[in-house]
Amino acid sequence: MAIKIYTLASDTLLNLWLNNLGYNSFALSDTYSALKPLAKEHPLDFAYRLSSEKMTVLASKAPIDSLLITTVKVVACGRRILDSPKNFDEARQILSLLSGRRHQVLTIISLKYQDTLKQREVVTRVSFKRLSQEEMEDYLQTKAWYDQSGGYDILGSAASFVKAINGSIGSLWGVPAYELTSLLEGLKNDQRR
């Protein structure tokens, strides 16, 4: 594909994945303020709103006629959106909430080329084991929760908390590989017509 692909610099794993697939992507710096959920906003609605905002920022910076790709990951327990904790107390509250429960990781992947926007939503359900106070405190000391949606990094020490995953493993780190590949293949097929 001769089209240049642009992403936001904050989508580090997306850029890595695109490069692994053989695409040459260009990361543009992103200077948008993180959105907060509105009162009583459903987690999926928030994910789409956040995705729209990221795409607007990317479209304002990227050259015309380039392929734009963004991803958004939102962690929710029921209707409660679990943001990135800013301190130990917030991280402890989130871990306590997730302990012994199932939660959802909602990922929106968006591709925009010319006037066409294609999006896929991926819902992955994750079950955590019941965590002891010692496990929580040991994990909190690692600070691996910092700047992580839902207060944990699935690729780090929190992986040992996960009893089961139902859905896309890639969506847990924000890049649902199957859906991304399918969207890119669809674009290639559209270009051939």
C-alpha positions in Angstrom: 0.0 0.0 0.0 1.6 3.3 -1.1 -0.6 5.4 1.2 1.2 7.0 4.1 -0.2 6.0 7.5 -0.3 8.5 10.4 -1.0 7.8 14.0 -0.6 9.7 17.3 2.6 9.4 19.2 0.7 8.2 22.3 -0.4 5.1 20.3 3.1 3.5 20.7 2.0 -0.1 20.5 -0.2 0.6 17.4 2.9 2.0 15.7 4.9 -1.0 16.7 2.3 -3.4 15.4 1.9 -1.5 12.1 5.7 -1.8 11.6 5.5 -5.5 12.4 2.9 -5.9 9.7 5.3 -4.2 7.2 3.6 -0.8 7.1 5.5 2.4 7.4 3.6 4.6 9.9 4.4 8.1 11.1 3.7 9.1 14.6 2.5 12.7 15.1 2.8 14.4 18.5 -0.6 14.7 20.2 -1.5 17.7 22.3 -5.1 17.1 23.1 -6.4 17.2 26.7 -7.7 13.9 28.0 -11.4 13.8 28.1 -13.3 12.8 31.2 -16.5 10.8 31.2 -19.7 12.8 31.4 -22.2 12.1 34.2 -23.9 8.8 33.6 -22.1 8.3 30.3 -22.0 4.7 29.2 -18.4 3.3 28.9 -18.9 2.5 25.2 -20.3 5.9 24.5 -17.3 7.4 26.2 -14.9 5.2 24.2 -16.5 6.4 20.9 -16.4 10.1 22.0 -12.7 9.7 23.0 -12.0 8.0 19.6 -13.7 10.9 17.8 -11.6 13.4 19.6 -8.4 11.6 18.9 -9.3 11.3 15.2 -10.1 15.0 15.0 -6.7 15.9 16.5 -4.9 13.5 14.1 -6.8 14.8 11.1 -5.8 18.4 12.0 -2.1 17.4 11.9 -1.7 14.8 9.1 -1.4 15.5 5.4 -4.5 15.3 3.3 -5.1 11.9 1.6 -3.2 10.0 4.2 -4.5 7.0 6.1 -5.2 7.9 9.8 -5.4 5.3 12.5 -6.3 5.7 16.2 -7.1 3.3 19.0 -8.8 3.9 22.3 -9.0 1.6 25.3 -11.5 2.1 28.1 -11.6 -0.2 31.1 -15.0 -0.6 32.8 -16.5 -2.5 35.7 -20.2 -2.5 35.1 -21.0 1.0 34.0 -18.1 2.5 36.0 -15.3 3.7 33.9 -11.9 3.0 35.5 -9.4 5.7 34.6 -5.7 5.7 35.1 -5.0 6.1 38.8 -3.0 9.1 39.8 -1.9 7.9 43.2 -1.6 4.9 45.5 -5.1 5.4 47.0 -6.8 5.5 43.6 -4.9 2.5 42.4 -5.8 0.6 45.6 -9.5 1.4 45.1 -9.4 0.2 41.5 -7.6 -3.1 42.5 -10.1 -3.7 45.3 -13.0 -3.2 42.8 -11.5 -5.6 40.3 -10.5 -8.2 42.8 -12.5 -11.4 42.3 -14.7 -9.8 39.6 -15.1 -9.6 35.8 -14.6 -6.3 34.0 -14.6 -5.2 30.4 -11.9 -3.7 28.2 -13.5 -1.7 25.4 -11.3 -0.9 22.4 -12.2 1.3 19.5 -10.0 1.1 16.4 -10.6 3.8 13.8 -9.3 4.2 10.2 -9.9 7.3 8.2 -9.0 7.6 4.6 -10.3 10.6 2.5 -13.9 11.0 3.6 -14.4 7.4 4.8 -14.3 6.5 8.5 -14.3 2.8 9.5 -14.5 1.8 13.1 -14.5 -1.5 15.0 -15.4 -2.0 18.6 -13.9 -4.8 20.5 -15.2 -5.9 23.9 -13.0 -8.2 25.9 -14.0 -9.6 29.3 -11.4 -10.2 31.9 -11.8 -12.1 35.2 -9.5 -11.3 38.1 -8.8 -13.7 40.9 -9.6 -12.6 44.4 -6.5 -10.6 45.5 -5.1 -10.7 49.0 -4.1 -7.5 50.7 -0.5 -8.6 50.4 -0.8 -9.1 46.7 -2.4 -5.7 46.2 0.2 -3.9 48.3 3.1 -5.8 46.6 1.6 -4.8 43.2 1.1 -1.2 44.3 4.8 -0.9 45.2 5.8 -1.8 41.7 4.0 1.4 40.4 3.2 -0.6 37.3 -0.4 0.7 37.7 0.7 4.3 37.0 -0.7 5.7 33.7 -2.5 2.4 32.9 -6.3 2.4 32.2 -7.9 0.3 34.9 -4.8 0.5 37.0 -3.0 -2.5 35.6 -0.7 -3.5 32.8 -1.7 -6.9 31.3 1.9 -7.4 30.0 3.4 -6.8 33.5 3.1 -8.3 36.9 -0.7 -7.9 36.9 -0.8 -10.8 34.4 -0.8 -13.2 37.3 -4.1 -11.7 38.5 -6.0 -12.7 35.4 -8.0 -15.9 35.7 -9.7 -15.7 32.3 -9.9 -13.6 29.1 -12.8 -13.8 26.8 -12.1 -11.8 23.6 -9.2 -10.2 21.9 -6.0 -10.4 23.8 -4.5 -7.6 21.7 -7.3 -5.2 22.8 -6.0 -5.5 26.4 -3.0 -3.4 25.4 -5.0 -1.3 23.0 -4.3 -3.0 19.6 -6.8 -5.6 18.6 -4.6 -7.2 15.9 -7.3 -9.2 14.1 -9.6 -6.2 13.7 -6.7 -3.9 12.7 -5.5 -6.4 10.1 -9.1 -6.9 8.8 -9.6 -3.2 8.4 -6.3 -2.7 6.5 -7.1 -5.7 4.2 -10.6 -4.2 3.5 -8.9 -0.9 2.6 -6.5 -2.7 0.2 -9.4 -4.4 -1.4 -11.3 -1.1 -1.8 -8.2 0.4 -3.5 -8.1 -2.5 -6.0 -11.6 -1.8 -7.2 
